[in-house]
């Protein structure tokens, strides 16, 4: 057994018993996020974060039925040929006040209260619908990459719902790539593998996102039926000034090539980064240097130029 503590003291935190108990509970949940057997004392920053999350959660529930979400698409290009390899669908949220709320803020909240399930379903359907329209209009073949939450991926009906969406919008499964993070691997590894094999059998590619920043167990990696490794932006940011980052990136690319995986470097923002990644045979680049996330209209302009 282990004990996790949340502590709120009188009179610094509050002056009534009810408030003290409530605040102690709030910081106890923060303590849990730090691991078992930890202790967390109350401070105003934790309370402010909690209250902000409550507000965002309330707005998020309202947004579900108000068409506040939209998608942008970030291009991915072949490093050596500059041919459009595909696009990554990126979710955006504009609240009723017109403010754009970052996915890094609302996605963790959506995952905690399971709103990520209907949100994830919306992303799949909306991106496939748009992709089908582009394919019919421009007749250009490219990959559609869709981010999948670990919670969404672990649902028993995930594969069947995805296949139904592909059938509904008449999208070829070979045109779709699912991006999952390493957090998916932590629990129920056998189920994760079984679903990956099922997806692969249907022709759907799987990309391991943010590689090198999370679980990163090479013993698990060798058994994963994936197609692509995405090198995290945190490594790309420092490859021109940090020797360990260069060693790690070169090792990832070399390992991926020998395992038969494609590599995509995220967050490429400078010509120097691009030239270096090209020199070490990174297959694909993605980032502001070659293309910021684009609206539907901007993507149509881009696709029209590919014809």
DAFEN-V409527 format. One record per backbone hydrogen bond with DSSP energy under -1.0 kcal/mol. CO is the residue of the C=O (numbers start at 1). NH is the residue of the N-H. E is the energy in kcal/mol with one decimal. If there is no record, write none. Layout:
co->CO nh->NH e->E
co->CO nh->NH e->E
//
This chain:
co->5 nh->40 e->-1.5
co->7 nh->42 e->-2.6
co->9 nh->13 e->-3.0
co->16 nh->20 e->-2.3
co->17 nh->21 e->-2.4
co->18 nh->22 e->-2.4
co->19 nh->23 e->-2.9
co->20 nh->24 e->-2.3
co->21 nh->25 e->-2.0
co->22 nh->26 e->-2.0
co->23 nh->27 e->-2.3
co->24 nh->28 e->-1.5
co->25 nh->29 e->-1.7
co->26 nh->30 e->-1.2
co->27 nh->31 e->-2.2
co->28 nh->32 e->-2.1
co->29 nh->33 e->-1.4
co->31 nh->34 e->-1.2
co->32 nh->35 e->-1.7
co->38 nh->5 e->-2.7
co->40 nh->7 e->-2.7
co->43 nh->47 e->-1.6
co->44 nh->48 e->-2.7
co->45 nh->49 e->-2.3
co->46 nh->50 e->-2.3
co->47 nh->51 e->-2.6
co->48 nh->52 e->-2.4
co->49 nh->53 e->-2.3
co->50 nh->54 e->-2.1
co->51 nh->55 e->-2.1
co->52 nh->56 e->-2.4
co->53 nh->57 e->-2.7
co->54 nh->58 e->-2.1
co->55 nh->59 e->-2.4
co->56 nh->60 e->-2.6
co->57 nh->61 e->-2.0
co->58 nh->62 e->-1.7
co->59 nh->63 e->-2.4
co->60 nh->64 e->-1.1
co->62 nh->65 e->-1.0
co->63 nh->66 e->-1.6
co->68 nh->94 e->-2.3
co->70 nh->92 e->-2.7
co->72 nh->90 e->-3.4
co->73 nh->294 e->-2.5
co->74 nh->88 e->-2.2
co->76 nh->85 e->-2.8
co->76 nh->86 e->-1.5
co->77 nh->285 e->-2.5
co->78 nh->82 e->-2.1
co->83 nh->78 e->-2.8
co->85 nh->143 e->-2.0
co->86 nh->76 e->-2.7
co->87 nh->145 e->-3.1
co->88 nh->74 e->-2.3
co->90 nh->72 e->-2.7
co->92 nh->70 e->-2.3
co->93 nh->101 e->-2.4
co->95 nh->98 e->-2.5
co->99 nh->95 e->-2.6
co->102 nh->105 e->-1.6
co->102 nh->106 e->-1.8
co->103 nh->107 e->-2.4
co->106 nh->110 e->-2.6
co->107 nh->111 e->-2.3
co->108 nh->112 e->-1.5
co->109 nh->113 e->-1.6
co->110 nh->115 e->-1.1
co->110 nh->116 e->-1.8
co->114 nh->117 e->-1.2
co->115 nh->119 e->-2.1
co->116 nh->120 e->-2.7
co->117 nh->121 e->-2.2
co->118 nh->122 e->-2.1
co->119 nh->123 e->-2.2
co->120 nh->124 e->-2.2
co->121 nh->125 e->-2.4
co->122 nh->126 e->-3.0
co->123 nh->127 e->-2.4
co->124 nh->128 e->-2.2
co->125 nh->129 e->-2.3
co->126 nh->130 e->-2.2
co->127 nh->131 e->-2.6
co->128 nh->132 e->-2.5
co->129 nh->133 e->-1.7
co->130 nh->134 e->-2.3
co->131 nh->135 e->-2.8
co->132 nh->136 e->-2.1
co->133 nh->137 e->-1.7
co->134 nh->138 e->-3.2
co->135 nh->139 e->-1.7
co->143 nh->87 e->-2.5
co->144 nh->177 e->-2.7
co->145 nh->89 e->-2.9
co->146 nh->179 e->-3.1
co->149 nh->153 e->-2.9
co->150 nh->154 e->-1.8
co->152 nh->155 e->-1.1
co->155 nh->158 e->-1.5
co->157 nh->161 e->-2.4
co->158 nh->162 e->-2.1
co->159 nh->163 e->-2.5
co->160 nh->164 e->-2.2
co->161 nh->165 e->-1.9
co->162 nh->166 e->-2.3
co->163 nh->167 e->-2.2
co->164 nh->168 e->-2.5
co->165 nh->169 e->-2.1
co->166 nh->171 e->-2.1
co->172 nh->175 e->-2.1
co->173 nh->176 e->-1.4
co->175 nh->144 e->-2.8
co->176 nh->205 e->-2.1
co->177 nh->146 e->-2.7
co->178 nh->207 e->-3.4
co->179 nh->148 e->-2.9
co->180 nh->209 e->-3.4
co->181 nh->184 e->-1.7
co->182 nh->185 e->-1.6
co->188 nh->192 e->-1.8
co->189 nh->193 e->-2.4
co->190 nh->194 e->-2.4
co->191 nh->195 e->-2.2
co->192 nh->196 e->-2.1
co->193 nh->197 e->-2.6
co->194 nh->198 e->-2.0
co->195 nh->199 e->-2.7
co->196 nh->200 e->-2.7
co->197 nh->201 e->-2.3
co->198 nh->202 e->-1.2
co->199 nh->204 e->-2.5
co->200 nh->203 e->-1.5
co->205 nh->178 e->-2.7
co->206 nh->227 e->-3.1
co->206 nh->228 e->-1.6
co->207 nh->180 e->-2.6
co->208 nh->230 e->-2.5
co->210 nh->213 e->-1.6
co->211 nh->232 e->-1.1
co->217 nh->221 e->-2.1
co->218 nh->222 e->-1.8
co->220 nh->223 e->-1.4
co->221 nh->224 e->-1.5
co->224 nh->226 e->-1.9
co->227 nh->262 e->-2.9
co->228 nh->208 e->-2.8
co->229 nh->264 e->-2.3
co->230 nh->211 e->-2.3
co->231 nh->266 e->-2.1
co->232 nh->235 e->-1.4
co->232 nh->236 e->-1.4
co->233 nh->237 e->-2.9
co->238 nh->241 e->-1.4
co->238 nh->242 e->-1.8
co->242 nh->246 e->-1.8
co->243 nh->247 e->-2.4
co->244 nh->248 e->-2.4
co->245 nh->249 e->-2.7
co->246 nh->250 e->-2.7
co->247 nh->251 e->-2.2
co->248 nh->252 e->-2.6
co->249 nh->253 e->-2.4
co->250 nh->254 e->-2.4
co->251 nh->255 e->-2.7
co->252 nh->256 e->-2.8
co->253 nh->257 e->-2.4
co->254 nh->258 e->-1.8
co->255 nh->259 e->-1.7
co->256 nh->261 e->-3.1
co->262 nh->229 e->-2.8
co->263 nh->284 e->-1.9
co->264 nh->231 e->-3.1
co->265 nh->286 e->-2.1
co->268 nh->289 e->-2.4
co->270 nh->274 e->-2.0
co->271 nh->275 e->-2.7
co->272 nh->276 e->-2.2
co->273 nh->277 e->-2.6
co->274 nh->278 e->-2.5
co->275 nh->279 e->-2.0
co->276 nh->280 e->-1.3
co->277 nh->282 e->-2.5
co->278 nh->281 e->-1.4
co->283 nh->79 e->-2.7
co->284 nh->265 e->-2.5
co->285 nh->77 e->-2.3
co->286 nh->268 e->-2.2
co->287 nh->291 e->-1.9
co->294 nh->73 e->-2.5
co->295 nh->299 e->-2.4
co->296 nh->300 e->-2.0
co->297 nh->301 e->-1.6
co->298 nh->302 e->-2.0
co->299 nh->303 e->-2.9
co->300 nh->304 e->-2.1
co->301 nh->305 e->-1.1
//
